[in-house]
């Protein structure tokens, strides 16, 4: 049997944003070609929050994961 071994550089990895609470929203519906694009979106949306101003009970927490 002749099988090709794929290296990480050959894989077409995509990333997605997930909510820590497991719910879905408009951010979790998107897929990104690279981690940086997902991170940049979250940074754009949440970078203006200051730790001293934040009411942590009202913040939705996200993570970026590989989309397999």
Residue pairs with C-beta under 8 A, 6 or more apart in sequence:
13 34
13 66
13 67
14 31
14 32
14 33
14 66
14 67
15 31
15 32
15 33
15 34
15 35
15 37
15 38
15 64
15 65
15 66
15 67
16 28
16 30
16 31
16 32
16 38
16 64
16 65
16 67
17 27
17 28
17 30
17 32
17 38
17 41
17 42
17 62
17 63
17 64
18 28
18 62
18 63
18 64
18 65
19 25
19 27
19 28
19 60
19 61
19 62
20 60
20 61
20 62
20 63
21 60
21 61
25 60
27 41
27 42
27 45
27 62
30 38
30 41
31 67
32 38
32 41
35 64
38 64
39 64
42 62
42 64
49 59
